[in-house]
């Protein structure tokens, strides 16, 4: 049986950064990085943006050049998922039945795309954008002549996919069950702005629409039947309706968790010598009034990886990092700082018609998040405000785009 000082499960941003951080922190023991992907660690966000659009080749979205891992004496076990954890024996079992022993285990398993809960969800021509294979299959469909797409889901993944498909000349109908786009993550001002932008680029947006079935022609997805009876004809379907945390082996082994796996301030699970980071790790977040949440972001995976590496190396520092996100659609760059959970007021800063503005989210008069569209200075300075724990601010100054946010510090 193989064994390693530290085994990391997951080759996304969290797993890769954990391995990198351990070496940076001076860890000299063996590290094994296990991942289901058959290729070295790569960035995931560009899959539904630059990579799908053909603007970046795969080599440019690698987290590090392939040679890096060998140079740092980090062993890659690719194309292998984990089916079981024996935490008492400190072993994991891989899909091929082999076992790897460990001293410490870092679980960075991320999540799997949530499947459409309707007949036809697994037909040929139905795509879920989560890894390189998904993006490659979508590109192959477009190159093979797909001209009409139905995108299901009006969150960031769905909107980014819709923008790229339009750039590639594909007709797009976007279906969202909620009454507005981005309903779970942003306020109405941002929802309305992006709805108008996508419509101006030719996207047919259907809000409050529920999918009843994916219809087929000769085994190929050819239409999306909505409740009410309308069928949207298409050559391909792209579903972006969230992820399911990939934590089944941890939970089966006895780790606590209901929405992902629970971790403490050092990213430790309830199982001895096992840490969890990234999309799948449920933690009490300082910027959500200590509510236990999961964050699906590169920032969270990266910072949790650093927290874990320090803890393993004896430098325990509680996880405390301001959440931030970004989304590229058409020529718009959205940057978000903070979490708008439970906001009770918004302030519009700038003019959406000029396609450069910010939205400030307040809770009991305290700024808790900023959504900045093509407004880099607002984003950078807004982050500083939140990181400094601003408790109140003059609303007139917040609304004035001529007043730099840094003046409110």
Secondary structure, 3 states (H helix, E strand, C coil): CEEEEEEEECCCHHHHHHHHHHHHCCCCCCEEEEECCCCCCECCHHHHCHHHHCCCCHHHHECCCHHHHHHCCEEEEECCCEEEEECCCCEEEECCCCEEEEEEEEECCCEEECCCCCECCCCECEEECCCHHHHHHHHHHHHCCCCEEEEECCCHHHHHHHHHHHHCCCEEEEEECCCCCCCCCCCHHHHHHHHHHHHHCCCEEEECCCEEEEEEECCEEEEEEECCCCEEECCEEEECCCEEECCHHHHHCCCCCCCCEECCCCCECCCCCEEECHHHEEEECHHHCCCEECCCCHHHHHHHHHHHHHHHCCCCCCCCCCCEEEEEECCEEEEEEECCCCCCEEEEEEEHHHCEEEEEEEECCEEEEEEEECCHHHHHHHHHHHHCCCCCCCHHHHHCCCCCHHHHC
